[in-house]
């Protein structure tokens, strides 16, 4: 088939356009699925908290949660905002200056349910487990 200079290959062979689109779509779909964990099949709990650490109850370091395959930290704000932070496999650590007046943490997270080998659901982590040493934990609406 002869193609005039003003005609495109796509208009002369529409099946080429279809094959191209299907090929690109399958490449994009495969790539995105392999890089993003699939949490859609797992039961999840969305929680928003305000966590207080009083001046009498805190040590020099506060351990805060960080995202894991079972816990997605969506928002975590610390007041006062300019405290020194460090990260390790155990989570996020806030290093407090001496004479601190207390810390308030505002956190929104998504917790995913795990199931044992027997198919039974595991217990949900509690806010007290996620924020050890907190003097008060308030659920936000």
Secondary structure, DSSP 8 states (H G I E B T S, - for coil): ----TTS-HHHH-HHHHHHHHHHHHHHHHHHHHHHS---TTS-EEEEEEEEEEETTT--SEEEE---BTTEEEEEEEEESTT-EEEEETTEEEEE--TT--EEEEEEEEEEE--B-TTS-B-----HHHHSTT-SEEEE--
